[in-house]
C-alpha cells in the first residue's frame, strides 16, 4: 500500500473517476446527437447541465461521507456506461422514432428526454424508500456471491469500453506504457513526478501529436443549472399512457436498484466501509434533485471500490473530481476543455483500476469458487443483455446454496427465479407476464431442491442402539458390571484413606 501511495495512487484514482465519467458523457452525447438531438443547443444548454451538476453533488457527498470517518475510502458514484447505452437503445431511440412521426423534432427530443428524467426520479424515490432497509438487504446477500458479481460488473464495464478504445491505439498506448513501467515494474520516475502526472502528460503529448480532439457542442457559456420541473410531469404522464415503454422502464429500475445493493455489499467486505443506508439515501436524494434539474440518467454506485481502496484513494479523489468539474462548468467553454482531455488514456487508467478491483474481489473469495464464479460470470459473457446481473444473482445464489448443501435456500432462490422469469424481467428484459417453459423449469428445480432437502431428513435412520453390557461370566475379575474399576482390589487399594 505504501509503495502504491508513493507512486501517486490518489492521483490515479482521480484520473480514473474523472476520466471515466467524462468518457461516459462524451459517448452519451455522441449517441444522442446521432440518434435523437438534431439541435446542438438543446444538448448543451439543457441536457449537459442536468448531467454535470448531479454528478458533482454525488462526488462531494461521497467525499463528505468518507471524511466523517478517518481512513474510509469514498464510494465511487456516477453514471454507468452500460446503463446509459441500454437506456438510449431500449427506451430513447424507439420512443423518438414513434414521436417524430407525430410532432416536430424539437418537441420529440424534449418528450424523449422527459421520459428518461421521469425514470431517474423513480429510481431516486425507490432508493430513498429502500434506504432504511439497506443494511438488511445488503447483508442478506452472500458475501462470496456479491464479490463474484462485483468483479463481473467491473469486467463487463471494461468490455463496454473496449470497442471505442480500439479506435485510438496511440492514446491507449500512452496510458498503458507509463502504468506498466512505473506502477507494475516500478521503474524510477523522472524528476520525481507521480505516476498520475506522467500518464496525463503522456496522453496530452500523444493527443497533440495525433491531432485528435474530443469535443461536445460548445456555446462558450457556463453550464448553469436550471430547473426542469415540467419534464417530470410530462415524462411520468407519457410513461403511464405508453405501456410499451413502461414495460421497458420497470426492469431498468429494478436492475439499477439490484446493482447498487450488490456493489454496496461488495464494499462491506473491506474494513471501515461507508454505511449502506447513508449511501443509498444520499444517492436517492441526489437523483430526485437531478430529475428536477433535467437529469435523464440515474446515478448509481460504480464498480471499482476495492481498486480505489487498494490504490489509496481515500476521499481526496471524489472531492477533487467534483471541484474540477465545477471549475470546468463555470469557466465557460466546457466543450473546449473536454477537447483537450486525453479521454482514451484516462479510460485506460479506469480499466486498470477495474481490473485491480476485480482481482481483489476474486482473491477475497475464500471457499472453493470455481462453480460459483462460473455461475456468476457466465450470464455476462453469453449475450444475455441487461438481465445479466439478475441472472448471475439467481445462478450464483443457486451455486452458493447447493455448494453449502443448503437445499432449502437453493429452492427459494429457484422459486424467485421462476417468478422473475414469469414476469419477463429475468430473461426477456421486459415486464411481460407469461408463465413459459423456462419459468416452469425454474419451478421444477425449486420443487426438486425442496424434495432433496425434506426427504433425506424424513428417511434418516434412527441412531444405532447402545452396545449391551457384557454378561457376568465374561466379566473381567478386576471390573464391575458397568465396566468400572471401582470394585476391583486394585481400585480399592488406590482409593486414598479419609483424612482424620
HELIX and SHEET records of a PDB file:
HELIX    1   1 UNK A    2  UNK A    6  1                                   5    
HELIX    2   2 UNK A    9  UNK A   35  1                                  27    
HELIX    3   3 UNK A   40  UNK A   42  1                                   3    
HELIX    4   4 UNK A   43  UNK A   47  3                                   5    
HELIX    5   5 UNK A   48  UNK A   67  1                                  20    
HELIX    6   6 UNK A   81  UNK A   87  1                                   7    
HELIX    7   7 UNK A   88  UNK A   92  3                                   5    
HELIX    8   8 UNK A   93  UNK A   99  1                                   7    
HELIX    9   9 UNK A  105  UNK A  131  1                                  27    
HELIX   10  10 UNK A  134  UNK A  139  1                                   6    
HELIX   11  11 UNK A  143  UNK A  165  1                                  23    
HELIX   12  12 UNK A  169  UNK A  178  1                                  10    
HELIX   13  13 UNK A  179  UNK A  185  3                                   7    
HELIX   14  14 UNK A  190  UNK A  192  5                                   3    
HELIX   15  15 UNK A  195  UNK A  210  1                                  16    
HELIX   16  16 UNK A  229  UNK A  241  1                                  13    
HELIX   17  17 UNK A  243  UNK A  267  1                                  25    
HELIX   18  18 UNK A  276  UNK A  292  1                                  17    
HELIX   19  19 UNK A  305  UNK A  311  1                                   7    
HELIX   20  20 UNK A  316  UNK A  330  1                                  15    
HELIX   21  21 UNK A  334  UNK A  339  1                                   6    
HELIX   22  22 UNK A  343  UNK A  363  1                                  21    
HELIX   23  23 UNK A  370  UNK A  378  1                                   9    
HELIX   24  24 UNK A  379  UNK A  381  5                                   3    
HELIX   25  25 UNK A  385  UNK A  387  5                                   3    
HELIX   26  26 UNK A  388  UNK A  403  1                                  16    
HELIX   27  27 UNK A  407  UNK A  423  1                                  17    
HELIX   28  28 UNK A  437  UNK A  458  1                                  22    
HELIX   29  29 UNK A  472  UNK A  474  5                                   3    
HELIX   30  30 UNK A  485  UNK A  487  5                                   3    
HELIX   31  31 UNK A  489  UNK A  494  1                                   6    
SHEET    1   A 2 UNK A  77  UNK A  78  0                                        
SHEET    2   A 2 UNK A 300  UNK A 301 -1                                        
END                                                                             
